[in-house]
Amino acid sequence: MAGGWGWCGFRVLCWLRGDPEGIRVVRVLRGLLEAQGVVIVLPEPDSSVVCDVVVLGVEGRVLKVTTRGSGVVEDPDAWRALFKALSHPTGFSYLRIGVDPGATCSLAAYADNLLVWAEKLGCGDVGRRVKWLIGVVEPRRYVVNIGSGSGLEELMESLLGENVEFNVVPEETTTVKPVHSKIKDYVRDEDILAAMTIALIH
């Protein structure tokens, strides 16, 4: 995994952004990341903390905290700031996105070996979400795999509308070789697990 992130022991990000978007970013991804050994700490004002990477606040919304960390990240965009911190110092090499189509689409995205996104959304909205993920994760390369089930046509139109290249993979792969997730206790939805499996198909 980029930047030496792995499964042995916790890594700690000190999140010093007190702006509303910064807080929202933490609320969205904190549980998913903690299930994989990444802890995001929002220190109390005037406290002192030790962490692996410090994410600095935006001007006028900086928490007054004394920190010690090996890396420092600063970006006006809260999402980009988080992904830069997760991949510090090298950046992410490979973003793998999987989409399981249906009445709604399930989407999962791995940045290197870290599951960074998992959600259900309308198939017509997938193209915009994928384009956004590529933009904020900023990987050196990416692949988008989509399942061949019902809802495929709308999904393909959505991705083509955003000029996103993709591969169509057989749906049976999700049952023949399902993902062996280290975080199944956190991700229980079968459609999300299918999207995770699709993402990891080579």
Secondary structure by P-SEA (a helix, b strand, c coil): ccccccccbbbbbbcccccaaaaaaaaacaaaaaaacbbbbbccccccccccbbbbbcccccccccccccbbbbbccaaaaaaaaaaccccccbbbbbbbbccbbbbbbbccccccbbbbccccaaaaaaaaaaaaaccccbbbbbbcccaaaaaaaaaaaabbbbbbbbcccccccccccccccccccaaaaaaaaaaacc
